[in-house]
Amino acid sequence: MLTPRAAVLVSGGGTNLQVILDKRGTVIKSGEVALVVSNKPGAFALERAEKAGIENVYIPYDRKKPEEFEQELERLLKLRSIDVIVLAGFLAILSENFVEKYPKRIINIHPSLIPSFCGKGYYGLKVHEAALERGVKLTGATVHFVNGIPDGGEIIAQRAVEVLPGDTPEKLQRRVMEQAEWELLPEALEKVFKELKEKE
């Protein structure tokens, strides 16, 4: 494998995508971001990719027929010789059938210290609301490989973040992003790229 290639899957504004784009050449040195795919039309993340000169594509997603999205995605990944898939604020769950085709090739960032506050229904602000409700003193973020169980794959990296008095879900979300997610995701992607190159 000459240079491993990644596709980033997004659904919204793309703050995590932006961090990946910004860390190319500094943190991310062993591979390249070659494609950005959104399941939502007009997602701002597509504009971020466009500005960075990266191919970006919208693939329609219908919850009743998720296999149509996955078939088109798989066709595109093969066509563009993609080795790694990064889920960066991608708000659809990929089927077990799809995930099994890319063992240890799909990574996801989750805004808690797995196994806390994870699994079906835990995403976005809901994770931080649950952490505050439970009264935990530490939360954080986890990058993990994706398997057939939501947030159930092998952990690649974690970072803890303190919960402070007076935190709201929004304040906590911002701190977890700044202190954990935005550091961990580029580092984890570089680690996966490196391991792929070493296997060759």
C-alpha positions in Angstrom: 0.0 0.0 0.0 1.6 3.3 -1.1 -0.5 5.9 0.8 -3.6 4.7 2.6 -6.7 6.7 1.7 -9.5 7.7 4.0 -13.2 8.7 3.4 -14.9 10.8 6.1 -18.6 10.3 6.6 -20.5 13.3 7.9 -24.1 14.5 8.5 -23.8 18.1 9.6 -21.4 21.1 10.2 -18.2 19.0 10.1 -16.2 20.4 13.0 -14.5 17.1 13.5 -13.8 16.9 9.7 -12.3 20.4 9.9 -9.9 19.2 12.6 -8.8 16.3 10.4 -8.3 18.6 7.5 -6.3 21.1 9.6 -4.0 18.3 11.0 -2.9 17.0 7.6 0.8 17.1 7.3 1.4 17.7 11.0 -0.4 14.9 12.9 -1.7 13.0 9.9 1.3 12.1 7.8 1.0 8.5 6.8 -2.2 8.7 4.7 -4.5 11.1 2.9 -8.1 12.2 3.2 -9.5 11.5 -0.3 -13.2 11.7 0.0 -16.0 13.2 2.1 -19.5 11.7 2.0 -22.7 13.2 3.6 -26.0 11.6 4.0 -27.6 15.0 4.4 -28.0 17.4 1.4 -26.4 20.8 1.9 -24.4 19.7 5.0 -21.8 22.5 5.8 -19.2 19.7 6.0 -19.4 19.4 2.2 -18.4 23.0 1.9 -15.4 22.5 4.2 -14.3 19.6 2.0 -14.8 21.7 -1.1 -12.6 24.5 0.3 -9.9 22.0 1.1 -10.0 20.7 -2.5 -11.3 17.3 -1.5 -13.9 15.4 -3.5 -17.3 15.6 -1.7 -20.5 13.7 -2.4 -24.0 13.6 -1.1 -25.7 10.2 -1.1 -29.4 10.2 -0.2 -30.2 8.2 2.9 -33.6 6.7 3.6 -34.1 5.1 7.0 -36.5 2.6 5.5 -34.0 1.6 2.8 -30.5 2.1 4.3 -29.1 -0.6 2.0 -29.4 1.8 -1.0 -27.1 4.3 0.7 -24.7 1.5 1.7 -24.6 0.0 -1.9 -23.8 3.4 -3.4 -21.2 4.2 -0.7 -19.5 0.8 -1.2 -19.4 1.4 -5.0 -17.8 4.8 -4.4 -15.3 3.5 -1.8 -14.1 0.9 -4.3 -13.9 3.3 -7.1 -11.7 5.7 -5.1 -9.6 3.0 -3.5 -10.5 3.9 0.0 -8.8 2.0 2.8 -10.2 3.7 6.0 -13.6 5.1 6.8 -13.9 7.8 9.5 -17.3 8.5 11.0 -17.1 12.2 12.1 -20.6 13.3 13.3 -22.3 10.7 11.0 -25.8 10.3 12.4 -26.8 7.1 10.7 -25.9 3.6 11.9 -24.2 1.4 9.3 -25.5 -2.2 9.0 -23.6 -5.1 10.4 -23.4 -6.5 6.9 -21.6 -3.3 5.7 -19.3 -3.0 8.7 -18.1 -6.6 8.4 -16.7 -5.8 4.9 -14.3 -3.3 6.6 -12.9 -5.0 9.7 -10.7 -2.6 11.7 -11.0 -0.1 8.8 -13.9 2.0 10.2 -13.3 4.4 13.1 -15.7 6.5 15.1 -15.4 9.2 17.8 -17.9 9.1 20.7 -18.2 11.9 23.3 -17.9 9.8 26.4 -15.5 7.3 28.1 -16.9 4.1 26.7 -18.5 1.9 28.2 -20.3 4.9 29.9 -23.1 6.7 28.1 -22.8 4.9 24.8 -24.8 2.6 22.5 -28.2 3.2 20.8 -29.7 6.6 21.4 -26.6 8.1 22.9 -25.3 10.8 20.5 -24.7 14.5 20.5 -26.0 16.5 23.5 -27.8 13.4 24.8 -24.5 12.0 25.9 -23.6 15.1 27.9 -27.1 15.4 29.4 -26.8 11.8 30.7 -23.3 12.4 32.1 -24.5 15.5 34.0 -27.7 13.7 35.2 -25.6 10.9 36.6 -23.3 13.3 38.4 -20.0 11.9 37.0 -16.9 13.9 37.8 -15.0 12.8 34.7 -16.2 12.3 31.1 -14.3 12.5 27.9 -14.1 11.0 24.4 -13.3 7.6 22.8 -12.1 6.7 19.4 -13.0 3.1 18.5 -13.3 0.7 15.6 -16.8 0.1 14.4 -18.4 -3.3 14.6 -22.0 -4.5 14.4 -22.8 -3.2 17.9 -23.3 0.6 18.3 -20.2 2.0 20.1 -19.2 -1.7 20.7 -15.9 -2.0 18.8 -12.4 -2.2 20.1 -11.1 1.0 21.7 -8.2 2.8 19.9 -7.8 5.8 22.3 -9.5 7.7 25.1 -9.0 11.0 26.8 -10.7 12.2 30.1 -12.2 15.6 30.6 -13.2 17.1 34.0 -16.9 17.9 34.6 -17.0 21.3 36.3 -19.6 22.8 38.6 -22.2 24.8 36.7 -21.7 22.8 33.5 -24.6 22.7 31.0 -24.7 20.0 28.3 -23.6 22.6 25.8 -20.6 23.8 27.9 -19.5 20.2 28.6 -19.9 19.3 24.9 -17.6 22.2 23.9 -15.0 21.3 26.5 -15.0 17.6 25.5 -14.6 18.6 21.8 -11.7 21.0 22.5 -9.8 18.9 25.1 -10.5 15.4 23.8 -12.3 14.9 20.5 -10.2 17.3 18.4 -7.0 15.9 19.7 -7.9 12.2 19.6 -9.5 11.8 16.2 -6.5 13.0 14.0 -4.1 11.0 16.3 -6.2 7.8 16.0 -6.5 8.2 12.2 -2.7 8.6 11.9 -2.3 5.4 14.1 -4.6 3.4 11.8 -2.8 4.7 8.7 0.6 3.8 10.1 -0.6 0.3 11.1 -2.0 -0.3 7.6 1.4 0.8 6.0 3.3 -1.5 8.4 1.1 -4.5 7.5 2.1 -4.2 3.8 
